[in-house]
Amino acid sequence: MSPTTALARAEQQLELYADDPAWQKLWLSLESETWRSLAIIPAGGLSSIDLVHGLAAVAWHRRGTPVIVADLRTIGLPALDSAREELRRRVENGERILIVTQALNKSATTATIAREADKVLLCVYLGHTSRSEVKDAVRELGAQRYLGSIVIRAGTQ
């Protein structure tokens, strides 16, 4: 598959998200909350990147301006301070940012990044996420920051 073909397929998939009423409702409920930075954290070890790109596609069609996707899944301790500074700078410039991280138990930097975000959304995967993982995440990140959870059937994003 050529890079052009891959890009076209990715754009088609994002278009599907943008036109899907369920994704639109999810974005509208998130958009109505007060936040500039939203950390989207998977609970249960799977990735939330598809969810974030879907939300960004809906946001683009809704707002006509991009929502920044900050993929911080691989940020280690050496790069943490510069990533945090970049996020702060963008928020101060008025941008809305969707932050993708790894699960709390998979990365030492996830909790730090999430605690600095305005809000946190947990991705709960049926069959992969335990109730205790959700409770532990809310406790670790703070209930005041916790916006809610989105429940996803693994493999159906």
Secondary structure, 3 states (H helix, E strand, C coil): CCHHHHHHHHHHHHHHHHHCHHHHHHHHHHHCCCCCEEEEEEECCCCCHHHHHHHHHHHHHHHCCCCEEEECCCCCHHHHHHHHHHHHHHHHCCCCEEEECCCCCCCCCHHHHHHHCCEEEEEEEECCCCHHHHHHHHHHHCCCCEEEEEEEECCCC
